[in-house]
């Protein structure tokens, strides 16, 4: 079980870093990677505080989990509204920033 958690929990990191650098382009790859990392780390600080506040107010784990599920749903809506497949066209997408 631990092996599966390790694989599925952490194997996406290098792939995501590579994708961010490619989408950011050669001139802004470091900035894009750094901003993405900063936002992800802020989530690790903010989410436990928010979930704790929801649980303290409602005394319900169900409410806390529902609030936690809103994050991925919000990301889905934002991606559906603002992201297109053409924005991530692989090498053509990365070369247009050069």
C-alpha positions as CSV (number, residue, x, y, z in Angstrom):
1,X,0.0,0.0,0.0
2,X,2.8,2.4,0.9
3,X,4.4,1.8,-2.5
4,X,1.2,2.7,-4.4
5,X,0.7,5.9,-2.2
6,X,4.3,6.9,-3.0
7,X,4.0,6.3,-6.7
8,X,0.6,7.9,-7.2
9,X,1.2,10.7,-4.7
10,X,4.6,11.8,-5.9
11,X,5.3,10.6,-9.4
12,X,3.4,13.5,-11.0
13,X,5.8,16.1,-9.6
14,X,8.6,15.9,-12.2
15,X,6.1,15.7,-15.0
16,X,4.3,18.8,-13.7
17,X,7.5,20.7,-13.4
18,X,8.5,19.9,-16.9
19,X,5.1,20.9,-18.2
20,X,5.2,24.2,-16.4
21,X,8.7,25.0,-17.7
22,X,7.6,24.1,-21.3
23,X,4.5,26.2,-21.2
24,X,6.4,29.1,-19.6
25,X,8.9,29.0,-22.4
26,X,12.7,29.3,-22.2
27,X,12.7,32.9,-20.9
28,X,10.2,32.5,-18.1
29,X,10.5,28.8,-17.1
30,X,12.1,29.6,-13.8
31,X,9.5,32.2,-12.9
32,X,6.6,30.0,-14.0
33,X,8.0,27.1,-11.9
34,X,8.6,29.3,-8.9
35,X,5.2,31.0,-8.9
36,X,3.5,27.6,-9.3
37,X,5.5,26.2,-6.4
38,X,4.7,29.2,-4.2
39,X,0.9,28.9,-4.9
40,X,1.0,25.1,-4.1
41,X,2.9,25.8,-0.9
42,X,0.4,28.5,0.1
43,X,-2.4,25.9,-0.3
44,X,-0.6,23.7,2.2
45,X,-0.9,26.5,4.7
46,X,-4.3,27.9,4.0
47,X,-6.3,24.7,3.4
48,X,-5.7,23.2,6.9
49,X,-6.7,26.5,8.5
50,X,-9.9,26.8,6.5
51,X,-10.8,23.1,7.0
52,X,-10.1,23.5,10.7
53,X,-12.3,26.6,10.9
54,X,-15.2,24.8,9.1
55,X,-14.9,21.8,11.4
56,X,-14.8,24.0,14.5
57,X,-17.9,25.9,13.4
58,X,-20.0,22.9,12.2
59,X,-18.5,20.1,14.3
60,X,-18.9,17.9,11.1
61,X,-16.3,16.1,9.1
62,X,-18.7,16.0,6.2
63,X,-18.9,19.7,6.0
64,X,-15.1,19.9,6.1
65,X,-14.7,17.4,3.3
66,X,-17.4,19.2,1.2
67,X,-15.5,22.5,1.6
68,X,-12.2,20.6,0.7
69,X,-13.9,19.3,-2.5
70,X,-14.7,22.8,-3.6
71,X,-11.0,23.4,-4.5
72,X,-10.8,20.9,-7.3
73,X,-14.2,21.9,-8.5
74,X,-13.1,25.5,-8.7
75,X,-10.0,24.5,-10.6
76,X,-12.1,22.5,-13.0
77,X,-14.3,25.6,-13.7
78,X,-11.2,27.9,-14.1
79,X,-9.6,25.4,-16.5
80,X,-12.7,25.0,-18.5
81,X,-13.1,28.7,-18.9
82,X,-9.5,29.8,-19.5
83,X,-7.5,26.9,-20.8
84,X,-7.5,25.5,-24.4
85,X,-5.7,22.5,-25.8
86,X,-3.9,24.8,-28.3
87,X,-2.2,26.6,-25.3
88,X,-0.4,23.3,-24.5
89,X,0.5,22.2,-28.0
90,X,3.9,20.7,-27.0
91,X,7.0,21.9,-28.8
92,X,5.0,24.3,-31.0
93,X,3.7,26.0,-27.8
94,X,7.1,26.2,-26.2
95,X,8.8,27.6,-29.3
96,X,6.3,30.4,-29.8
97,X,7.8,32.1,-26.6
98,X,11.3,32.0,-27.9
